[in-house]
Each structure stands twice: as structure tokens, then as C-alpha cells.
């Protein structure tokens, strides 16, 4: 029974514990890492990606909390309502204050 040493964990395992891969030249060879190490690496990568997305989402939430309605134009607010599925007519009144004491 042929064996191979895993580059990841250093264990000597039977060849069937190593997946077959195709090189760029089209040659089929055994992977240098055992199936267990590949699985652990894949799970770690997924966990890291999930953590990164969570941090990114947290930052977006913090940024959104800093925004005020006055930061947006009426058109931007109407587009956001339409994007969220609101339908119908929207009426708004703009208030303009003019100080006539300076004329």
C-alpha cells in the first residue's frame, strides 16, 4: 500500500486520502494536502469570509446611522421608496426661508 506525507498536517496517509487534481499541463496527480486538511482550510476560509462580511455590514450600519434625511435630495428619497416597493403618489412641500432684512 502506497502512502504519502501531507504538506499540511505532516501525517503519512494512504494515497486514497489525497484527492486527484489536474495540473496545468493536463497531468493527473495526487494533491499535496490530505482531504482533511483541505476541508479544514475550506471551513476556515468560509469562516473568515463570513467574519469579513459581518464586519463590513456592521460598518455599513454604522455609516447609515450617521445619515440624516436632510443629507438626501427629494429625488433620492423618492427613488429609495420606489426601490423598497412603495407605490402611489407622493406629495411634498419645499419650504424656502428668505430673510428680507438684508435687502
C-alpha positions in Angstrom: 0.0 0.0 0.0 1.5 3.3 -1.1 1.5 6.3 1.3 2.2 10.0 1.1 3.1 12.6 3.6 0.6 15.5 3.8 2.1 19.0 3.5 -0.4 20.4 5.9 -0.5 18.1 8.9 2.6 16.0 8.2 0.8 12.7 8.6 1.7 9.8 6.5 -1.6 8.6 4.9 -2.7 6.2 2.2 -3.0 7.6 -1.3 -6.8 7.4 -1.3 -6.7 10.2 1.4 -5.4 12.6 -1.2 -7.6 13.9 -4.0 -6.6 13.7 -7.6 -6.0 17.0 -9.3 -5.2 18.0 -12.9 -2.1 20.2 -13.4 -1.9 23.0 -15.9 -0.2 20.6 -18.3 -3.2 18.2 -18.1 -1.4 15.6 -16.0 -3.4 13.9 -13.2 -1.5 13.8 -9.8 -2.3 13.5 -6.2 -2.8 16.7 -4.2 -0.1 17.5 -1.7 -2.7 18.1 1.1 -4.9 15.4 2.5 -8.7 15.6 2.3 -9.0 16.5 6.0 -6.6 19.5 5.6 -8.4 20.7 2.5 -11.7 20.5 4.4 -10.3 22.4 7.4 -8.8 25.1 5.1 -12.1 25.4 3.3 -14.1 25.8 6.5 -11.6 28.3 7.8 -11.8 30.3 4.6 -15.6 30.3 4.8 -15.5 31.5 8.5 -13.0 34.3 7.6 -15.2 35.4 4.7 -18.3 35.3 6.9 -16.5 37.4 9.6 -15.3 39.9 7.0 -18.8 40.3 5.6 -20.1 40.7 9.2 -17.6 43.5 9.8 -18.4 45.1 6.5 -22.1 45.0 7.3 -21.5 46.4 10.7 -19.6 49.3 9.2 -22.4 50.0 6.7 -24.9 50.0 9.5 -22.8 52.5 11.5 -22.4 54.7 8.4 -26.2 54.5 7.8 -26.9 55.6 11.4 -24.9 58.8 10.8 -27.0 59.8 7.8 -29.9 62.2 8.2 -32.8 62.8 5.9 -31.5 66.2 5.2 -28.5 64.6 3.6 -30.6 63.4 0.7 -32.4 65.2 -2.1 -36.1 64.7 -2.5 -35.4 62.7 -5.7 -33.1 60.3 -3.9 -35.7 59.7 -1.1 -38.4 59.0 -3.7 -36.1 56.6 -5.6 -35.4 54.8 -2.4 -39.1 54.4 -1.5 -39.8 53.1 -5.0 -36.9 50.7 -4.7 -38.4 49.4 -1.4 -41.7 48.7 -3.2 -43.8 51.7 -2.2 -46.4 52.7 -4.8 -48.7 55.6 -5.3 -48.4 59.3 -5.3 -46.1 61.2 -3.1 -46.6 64.9 -2.4 -44.0 67.0 -0.7 -43.7 70.7 0.1 -40.5 72.5 0.0 -40.0 75.4 2.5 -37.9 78.3 1.5 -37.0 80.9 4.1 -35.8 84.3 2.8 -34.5 86.9 5.2 -35.7 90.2 3.8 -33.9 92.3 6.4 -30.7 92.1 4.4 -32.2 93.7 1.3 
